[in-house]
Amino acid sequence: YDEAEKAKAAALAAAAAETSQRIQEEECPPRDDFNDPDQLRVGNDGIFMLAFFMAFIFNWLGFCLSFCITNTIAGRYGAICGFGLSLIKWILIVRFSDYFTGYFNGQYWLWWIFLV
């Protein structure tokens, strides 16, 4: 009788372990591939830097190209950052050039508004 009870307990324990293993596999199936579309949409540092430098060097044309060509978040934000820094670059170039000296004499507050 004791052996039969031990065999029943072992069978119940094995069935419970198998059931819990099956439930765990159904809830969290193992992944064999790493083709996660959400991860691909985030991008990486290389795409960010490429879009950044493209927008920074080629100004608005580089911004349009890099923003439209990339479909990742990193690429789009890189294009926006590069274009913003490009605008600041051109504002500083105009500010310290000799060509526009008569337009903004003594109005330094206007340059700060442009920079902000």
C-alpha positions in Angstrom: 0.0 0.0 0.0 2.8 2.5 0.8 4.5 1.8 -2.5 1.3 2.5 -4.4 0.8 5.7 -2.5 4.3 6.8 -3.2 3.9 6.0 -6.9 0.6 8.0 -7.0 2.3 11.0 -5.3 5.3 10.8 -7.8 2.9 10.6 -10.8 0.9 13.6 -9.5 4.1 15.6 -8.9 5.3 14.8 -12.4 2.0 15.7 -13.9 1.9 19.0 -12.0 5.5 19.8 -13.0 4.6 19.1 -16.7 1.5 21.2 -16.5 3.3 24.1 -14.9 6.1 23.8 -17.6 3.4 23.8 -20.4 1.6 26.8 -18.9 5.0 28.7 -18.6 5.8 27.9 -22.3 2.4 29.1 -23.4 2.7 32.4 -21.5 6.3 33.0 -22.5 7.2 31.0 -25.6 10.9 30.6 -26.3 12.2 32.7 -29.1 14.4 31.3 -31.8 14.8 34.5 -33.8 15.6 38.1 -32.9 13.6 39.8 -35.5 11.8 42.1 -33.2 10.2 44.9 -35.3 9.9 47.3 -32.4 13.6 47.0 -31.7 14.4 47.6 -35.3 12.4 50.8 -35.3 14.4 52.3 -32.4 17.7 52.3 -34.4 21.2 52.5 -33.1 24.0 55.1 -32.5 25.4 54.7 -36.0 22.1 55.7 -37.6 21.8 58.7 -35.2 25.3 59.9 -36.0 24.9 59.4 -39.8 21.6 61.4 -39.9 23.1 64.0 -37.5 26.2 64.7 -39.6 24.2 64.6 -42.8 21.8 67.3 -41.6 24.5 69.3 -40.0 26.8 69.4 -43.0 24.1 69.8 -45.7 21.8 72.0 -43.7 18.1 71.9 -44.7 18.7 69.6 -47.7 20.5 67.1 -45.5 17.7 67.4 -43.0 15.0 66.6 -45.5 17.0 63.7 -47.0 18.0 62.1 -43.7 14.5 62.6 -42.1 12.7 61.1 -45.1 15.1 58.2 -45.8 15.4 56.9 -42.2 12.5 55.1 -40.7 14.0 54.7 -37.2 13.5 56.9 -34.2 17.3 57.3 -33.8 17.6 58.5 -37.5 14.8 61.0 -37.2 16.0 62.5 -34.0 19.6 62.6 -35.4 18.3 64.6 -38.3 16.4 67.0 -36.1 19.5 67.5 -33.8 21.8 68.1 -36.8 19.4 70.6 -38.3 19.1 72.5 -35.0 22.8 72.7 -34.6 23.1 73.8 -38.2 20.7 76.6 -37.6 22.8 77.7 -34.6 25.9 77.5 -36.7 24.4 79.8 -39.4 23.1 82.3 -36.8 26.6 82.6 -35.4 28.1 82.9 -38.8 25.7 85.8 -39.7 26.2 87.4 -36.3 30.0 87.6 -36.6 30.2 88.4 -40.3 31.0 91.8 -41.6 28.1 91.8 -44.1 25.3 92.4 -41.6 26.9 94.9 -39.3 24.4 97.7 -40.0 21.3 95.7 -39.4 21.7 94.6 -35.8 24.1 97.1 -34.2 23.6 97.2 -30.4 20.7 94.8 -30.4 22.3 91.8 -28.8 18.9 90.7 -27.3 17.7 89.9 -30.8 20.6 87.4 -31.3 19.8 85.7 -28.0 16.2 85.3 -29.2 17.4 83.8 -32.5 19.7 81.4 -30.6 17.0 80.3 -28.2 
